[in-house]
Amino acid sequence: HRDLHSFPTRRSSDLIQPASAAARGEEANLAAGGAPDPELLPSCGVPFGSAGGGRWIIASTQCEETATYIDGVLDFATYVTTAGPCCHTPTGLFSLIWKHSPWAIVSQPGLFTIPYTPINYAMEFARGGYLFHDAPWRTIFGPGSNEVLQLFVGSHGCIETPEHYMAMLYNFAYVGMPVEVF
């Protein structure tokens, strides 16, 4: 893996902090426009050779982070929340299938029924309703945010993204854009 920060970056402060106690203590600092503590920045990176030419979205389920690249250069990155213990987030290479704003999440009745839930942005990256989407009910993203210890366990397979960054991701993306999830 390459370190996320070994790539040149346009907006290095565009990162959400992980769900650690230290990060939660920084929420006021970040809300006031302060820079994140470098000790808390993502460190997992992306697979070597990912994000070739053009625009790419790359998401790590292990590190709970998503990054965008233009011609191999990091554009912005954020912490996200992927599937919790109940479910899985598909991994592999995909092409963005569709995008809509606004949207509503709704599921068929079953074990993990999701009630009608309006969201602002939705982008399907894998068949079967696997989306990048904002999650207005969630305040903590990043490592640990998909574990049982959180008020809201991880997603049902989607990649939940902080609303501000989901708006940026939505504007960055186009249908057919390459997406890698690992």
N, C-alpha and C positions, 0 to 999 in steps of 0.2 A: 504494500500500500504506500502511496505517496501521502505525505502530510498535506492536509488541506492548505496550510499556510506556506507551502513551498511554491505555490502558484502565485503570480502577481495578482493583486486584488484591487478592485476599484473602490470598494466600500468595505473595508476591513472591520468596521464597527457594526455592520449589519448582522450580528449574531445574537441569538437568544441563549441565555444561560441554561445550564442543565438543572435538573431537579434536585440538586444537592442543597444542604442547609446553607453553605457558603453562597451559592448562587441566589437563593431566596433572599438572603440578606442584601444582595445587590440590586434587587428589583427597583427600589426607590432611586438608586443612582442611575440605573438605565432609563427609568421613566423620565428622569430629569435631563436626559440626553448625555449622560456620562458614558465613557468608554468602558467596555467590559474588561474585567480582570483577565490578563493573558493566561493566567494559570487555569482558568475555567473554559478556555476556548476549545472547540472540537479538536481532537488529535487523531482520530481514526483515519481520516483521509479517504481517498478513492482509489480503486484499482489502477495500477500503472497502465497507461495506454488508453484509459477511458477519456471521454470528452475530447474527441478528435476535432476535426474541422466543423465549423458551424456552431449552432446553439444546441446545448445538451442540458438535461436535468438528470442529476445523479443523486440517488438516495441510499443511505446506509441504514438497514434495519438494526444492525448491531450497535451502531453509534447514535442512532436516533437523530440523524441530521440529513438535510437536503441541501444541495449546492447547484448553482447554475453556472455554466461555462459558455464562453464565446470564443471559438477558435482555440480551445485549450487553456484559456485564461479565466480564472475564477471571477465571476461577476458578483454574486452574493451567496451567502449561506445562512442557514438557520437551523436551530434544533426543531425537531418534529416529534410526533408520537406515532408509532406503528402498532401492529397487532399485539394485543395482550395475550395472556396464557391460553385463552379460549380459542384463538383463531390463528391465521397466518396472513402475512403480507406476501404476495407473490414476488419472486425474485427472477431476474433475468433481464434481457433486452426487450424493450417494447417501443411502440410508436404511439404517441398520444392520440387517443381515439376521438374524443370530443371534449368540448369545454362549454360551460354555461354559467351565466351570472344574471340573476340569482338562481338558486336551485333549492330543492328540498330533498332530504334523505328520507326514504321510507323503505321498509322491507316487508317481505312476506311473513305471515305469522309463523312462529317456530321458537326454538330454544333461545335464540338471540334476537328477538324481535326489536326493531328500532321504531319508535313512534314517528309520525310525521314531524320532521325537524327542519325548519328553514335554515339555510346557510347562504352566504354571499357568493361563494365561488366554488365551482366543482370542475374537475378535469379527470376524465377516465383514462387510466394508463394501462389497465389490463381488463380483458373481458370478464364479465360477471359482476360489474359494479365496483371495481377497485379504483378508488379516487384519491387524488390530492384534493383536500378541501379544508376550509377554515373550520375551527371548532370553538364557537363562542362560549361553550360550557367549560372549556379547559383553560386554566391559567398557567400550568406548568407543562413544559415540553422538554424533551431531551432525555439523556440516559436516566433510566429509572421511572420515567413517566408512563411506561406501559406495564408496570408491575402491580401486583395486587395491593401494595401498600398505599397506592394513590386513591383519592376519592373516586376518580373516574379511572377505571382500569384502561389499558390500551385500547386501540380501535378494534373494530371487527375485521380489519384487514386493510383499511384505507390508510393513507398517510395524512394525519391531521397536522395542520400547519397554523401557526399564529396568524391572525387575520391580516395584519399589516404586511407580512411577508407573503401570504397567500395572494393578496392583491398584486404584489410585485411579480410573483410567479405567474399569475394569470395573464398579466400584461406582457410578460417575457415570452410565454409559450405560444405555440401555434399547433394546430391539428397536424399530426404526422411527425411532430418533433421527436427525436430519439430520447428515450428515457432508459436509464439503467438503474435497477434496484438490486442491491446485493446485501 
